[in-house]
Amino acid sequence: MSFSRVLFVFPETRYPTGQPPLGLAYLTAAIRDSSDADVELYDMSFASRPFEGLASRLGDYRPDLVGISVVTSQLTAALEASRLVRECSPGSALILGGPHATVLPEETLLQSGADMVYAGEAERAVSAVVRGEPWTGLPGACYHAEGSEEPVRNPGLLLTEDLDSLPIPDRSIFDMQTYVRHWYSMDRVDPSLRGTSIMGTRGCPFRCTFCQPTISEIFGQKMRKRSPEGIVEELLQLRSSYSLDAFMFEDSTFILDSQWVHDICDELISADIGMKWCCNVRADLLEEDLLDHMIAAGLRKINIGVESASQRVLDDIYDKGITVEGVRRALRMAKKRGISVQGYFMLGAPGETLEEMRSTVSFAVREPFDDALFDITTPFPHTRLWDSSRHLIRMDYSHFDCFRTCVYDLGDITPGQVERLKKRAYWRFYLDPGRILSTFRTALGLRRIRRTLAKMRRV
């Protein structure tokens, strides 16, 4: 049967950010493009009483299909949301998807009591379900066979090879002004910028142990790219609809195809888009001519996945494929041109020594990074890191929190030592004499304090 009222639920109850869940915006656009169904979102990100609010929305909207997006860190909230759907709207069909559901579909199906769990990229699949196509034939669907409690998982993925065939993500389901107020991706450049996130690619060819093979199981083995013209069309729409003057490419490997990036820059310059932007880069892929072209097109900040200042940890634990000296090279290249740089770091990997963790913090403080994000190494299910270190994990993954909790039994290194080191890393970095003025300049002002408090939840 087809569905006429679809309610998506985003169960973020702990760490709201200025980045709206674009996956749900893509799903909404795909459904609206291929059917007459009405689609709404219940977003818990900024709700003061999220579960009470969900119960009320279920009663008022009376959806016939509810879809819940699940990442591991939101699993507890997602399961509670599933329970409420069954209690408050028992006639609704319930589907779960997202990264956690993709790698553990059978378990997610049994835990949530859902009618179906979808593993993988979902625009084509969910649109088909809404139109009334049976999910028993959908590649990637996981469900109970008729008359059996045992989950059945259909093999395969329903990927969209031509990303330009997808409609532009429908952000009308979000409270975009609230998201914009909480957007802090470029605060170090200019705290007054109004921005949001955008995606240009899907997939990643690299083998980092903390991400793969999860990314490939969602998006396939190869990287797919949108056209530069389609990306600029979306940006022009964002600028017009929400008065934005900044954006971030959230792609983890944005500069992998340098010619594609050059073409995007040509389009941005030709359209005279006038927006400042930032992106994630791999240190080993950054070249001077590409950086100069991106700057001419509005780039003002880059984010580098450093992870560790120990080459041994990068090679033997993370299989990152970069060098510490390569990070220094990329950092010097950017700073020479006045570009702000943020580093991503992880502490507490299995087999990492306390001295190596401290060296990573000292590296971050000593080198001319403008911003830093310190996470606690967390082995999310079905990644290579998870598979190689499961015997060291001391708690159920429903308690995983890479911002606050060390989940490993590291022998002589206690979880408390790792957690305290991570907290001290932030204080050392942002109160360093060379950064303290810019730290206070970024944080002062009512709007900026609100965003600073949101960021502090992760410290």
N, C-alpha and C positions, 0 to 999 in steps of 0.2 A: 504494500500500500504506500501511497505517497504521503508526504507530510506538509502541513500548511503553516505551522507555527514552530519555529526552531529557536531554542534558547541555548546560547553558548555560555559556559561558566569558566572564568579564569580564577583559579583558587589561590591567588597570591595574598597571604595574610600576614607576612612578616617583613618583607623587604620591598616596599613599593619603590618604583623608580620612574624616571621620565621616559622610559622606552616601552611603549605599548606593545602587547603581544601581536606582532604582525601576522603570525600564522593564522590567528582567528580572523583578522581583517581580510586575508586572502581567501579563507573559506567562505566568509560572508559574501564577498564579491562574486565568487564562483557560483554560489547558490543563487544569488539574486540574478546573475547573468543567465542561468540555465533553467530557472523555474519562477513560479509566481509566489513562492513561499515568503512569509514574513520572517525576518531574522532579528533577534535582539541579543544583547550581551549583558550578563550580570558579572561585573568586574569587582572583585573583592579588594583590589589594591588599596583603595582609599576609603573603604567602608569602615565606620566605627564599630559596627556590630554585623560583621559579614554574614554569618550564618542565619541570624534572624532576618536579615535583609533578603537572603536567598529564599527562605521559606515564604516571605511575603510576596516576592516576585513570582514564584511558582504559582501561588494562589491567584494572583492578579492576572498573569499572562496566560496561564493554562496551556503551556506548550505541549505539542504532541511528540516532539523530539527534543532531547537535551543532550548536548555534547560538552564534555569536560576535558580540558587540556591538562596533561599531567607531566611534570618533571619530578625527578626523585625528591628534591627538597620540598615539594608541595604535596607529596603523597598523602600525608595525614589529612590535610585540608581537603584534598580531592576525594578521599574516601568518605569523609564526613558529608561533603556535598552530595556524593552519591546516595548516602543513607537518607538525606533529606529529600532527594528527588523521589525515592521509593516511598517515603512516608507522606510527603505533601502532594505529590503528583503521580500516584501509582499507575495511572493510565499512560504516562509518557514512556516512549522508548528511550533507552539510555545508552549512549555511545561514549567511550573514552578513547583518547588518542594522545599524541605527543611523544616526546623522547622516552619517558619511562614505560609507557604502554607499548612502544615499538620494540623495546628490547626484552620486555617481560610480559608479553600479551596474555598468555594462559594464566599466569599468576594474577595479573591485574584483573582479568575477567572474573576469577574466583573471589578475589578480595572485594571487588566493588559491587558484585551482583549485577553488572551491566548486561545488556542484551547483546552487545557487540563491542569488541575492542579493535581499533584499526591500527595496524603497524605500518608506518611509512608516511610518505607525502600524501596528503589527503584531499586535495581539491577535487580531483576527478571522482574519487571514491564516495565522498560525502555527498557531492552533488547528485551522483547516481542513486544513492540511498534516499535522498529527499524526493527525487522524482519517482520513487517507488520500485526501483530495480532491486531484486533480492540480493542480500549480502552473501548468501551462500555461494554465489559465483564470483565474488569480488576478490582479486588477488590482494593479500595482506589482511583480510578479515579474519577475526578470531571470535568464535561463538560456540554455543552449545548445540550439538547435533540434536535433531528432534528425538525426544524420548531418552536422552542421555544427559548425564551431568558432566561428561568428559568434554573438555574444550577441543574444538576442531580449528586448526589454523590453515587457511588457504595459502599456498606458496606464492611468491612473486610480489612485485611492486607495481603500482599504477603511477608511473612517473609522467610528467609533462615535459616532453623533450624541448619544445619551443616555449620558453618562458614568456615570450611576448604574446602568446596566445591566451595567457591568463589576464583577466582584468586587473586594473590597478587596485591594490588593497583598499577596501572600503573602511576608512577610519571614522565614518559617521557613527559607528557603534561605540566609539570611545568618548569619554569626556576629554576631548583633546586639550582644552584650555588648562585643565588640571594637570594633564601630562606635561604640557609645555612649561607650566610653572615649576614642575619637579625635574625638568631636564637639566642635567649638569655636566654633560659630556664635554662641553667647551668652556666651562666656568673659568679655567685658567687663562683662556684667551680673552674672554670678555663675558663677565657674569650677566650682562644685560641681553645677551643673544637669546632669541627664541627659536628653538629647534626641535627636531625629532629624528627618528632613525629611518633608514631605508636599506633595502637589500638588493644587490645587483646580481648575485650568484647563488647557486646551490651546489653543495658537494665540496669535498676537499681531498686532494690526492696524497696528502701527507699521512704519516703513521704515528703521530704522537700518542703515547699510550693512554693518556687521560681523556682522549676524545674518541679514538677509533676502537672497534669498527662501528660504533654507534652512529656516527655521521653517515657512513656509507650505507648502513641499514635503513636509514630514513630517506636519504637522497640519492642512493645509487653510488656506483664506483667512480663515475667521472664527474668533472665539474661542468655545470651548465651556466651560461651567461645570458642576461638580458641584453637587448640592443641599447647602445648609448642613447638613441632617440627615445626609446621607451622610458629610460631612466629620467631623462630631462623632462619629458612630458609629465611624469609623476611629480617631479620637483616643482615645476611651474604650477601644477595644481595645488600642491601643498602651500606654496608661497601665496597664492591667491586666496585659498580657502581659510587659512589660519594665520596669515600675516607673519610667516616665518622668514627668518633671515639666516638660518643655519641648519645644518643637518650632519648626520654621521652615517657613513657606510658601515653597517654592522658585520659585514662579511669578514670571516676570519682570515681569508687569503685573498683579499681584494686585489693586490698587485701581482698575482701569479702570472696573468697574461698582460704583459706590459703594453702591447700594441692596443689591446682593448681599452686599457686605462688611458692611453694617449688619445684614443678616439672619443672617450667620454669627456676628457678635458677639452678637446676641440669643440664638442657639442655645447659644453657649459660656456665656453668663451663666445661661441657663435650666438648663443641664445641670450647673451649678456644677462645671465641669471642673477648675478650680484649677491650670491649667498656664500657665506664662509662655511667650511666643512672640515671634517676630520675622518680618519679611517684607520683600520688596523693594518699593520704591515709585518711581514716577516723580515727580520734584519738582513738575511742573506739575499733577498730579492730587491732591495732598495738600491737604485742607481741614480746618479746625479741628474742625468737628463730627464728621467721620469719625475724625480722630485721637483725639478724646476718647472716642468710643465704643469704638475698638479698645483704648485704654488700660484702660477699664473692664472689657473682656473678657480682659485679661491681657497685652496688648502691652507689651514692655519695650525693644524695639530695632527700628530701621528701617535698611535698606540703600538708599542712593541711588546710582543710576548717574549719576555726574557726567561721567566720561570725560575732560573737558578744562576748564580754566579760560579757554580762548580761545573766544569766541563764534564767531569765524571758523572754527575747527576743528570745533566742534559743528555749525555750519550747512553749511559747504561740503564737509567731508570725511566726517563721520559722519551727516549728515541726522538728527540726534537729536531735534529738535523741542522742545528745552527751552532755557532761558536760564540764564546764570550767576547772575543776580539771583534767578531762580526757585529755584535750589538754595539760595541764602542764605536766602530766605524759608522754605523747608521746614525747613532746618537750625535757624533761630531758633524756628520753631513747635515742633519736637520738643524742643530743649534747654530751652525755657521750661517744658516739662512734665516734665522729668527723664528723657526718653527717650534711650537711647544711640543713636548714629548712626554707621554705617560708610559710607564713601565708596568707590566703585569708580572707578579712574582708569586711563587708558591713555596710554602714551608712545611716540613714534616713528612717528606716522602719516605716510604719504607726503605731502609738502608742508608738514608741520608744521615750524616753525623750532625751533632749540635754545632760543631765548628763550621760546617758547611752552611748551615742555616744562618748563623751569625754573619758569615762572610757575604751571604746574599743580601742581608739587610744593610751591611756596611757598604756594599757595592751600590745599592740603590741610593743611599744617603750621599755617598761620595761623588757619584757621577752626576752630571747636570740634568737629571730628570726634573720636569716641572711637577708631575703628578705620579703617584704610585698606587697600585692596588695590590695588597697582600692577601692572599688566600691561604687557607690550610689545605694541603693536598688531600683530596677526597676521591676514593676509587668508585666512581659511579658504576652501577651494575652493567656488566657485559663489556666494559672497556677492557683493553689489554692489561691495564693497571689492576683492575678488579680481578681478572683471571689469575694474574701472577702473585697477588698478595692477599687472597681471601683468607688464608690461614692466620693473618695478622689482624683482621678486622674484629673489633671488640664489641660492636653494637649493630643492631638491625638498621638497614638502610633507611627506614622511615625516620630515623633520627639524624640523618646526615645533614650537615650544615657547614659548608666550606668557609663561611665567614667566622664561625665561632668554635667549632668542635673538631678536635682531633679524634678520628675514629679508629686509629691504629694502636695496637700494642707494640711499642717500639723498643721494648726491652729496658735498657738503662735510661732511656729518655722517656719521661712521663708525659702523658697528654697535657697535663697542666703546664709543663715547661714550654711545649710548642704553642699553646694558646696564649701564654703570657708573652712569649717572644713576638708573636704576631701583633699583639696590642702595642708592645713597646716599639715595634717597627714603625707604626704609624706616627707615634709621638716623636720618635727620633727624626723621621723624615720631614714632617710638616713643621716642626719647631726647630729645625736646623737653622742656624743663623743666616744662611744664604737664602732661605725660603720663608722665613717667618713673616716678613713684611707682605709678601704676595699671598701667604696663607690668610692673614687677617684681612687683606684687601678683598680677597675673594669671598670671605665669609660675612663681612659686615653688610648691614642693610636687611630689612624685614624679609624681602623675597629671598635673599641669599642665605639668611639664617635658616629659613624653612628647609632649603635644599641641603644645607650643611647638616642639619639635624637628621635628615633622611639618610645622608651618607654615613653619619656616625653610628647608625644602627648596625652597620657592617663591621665596625671596628671592634 
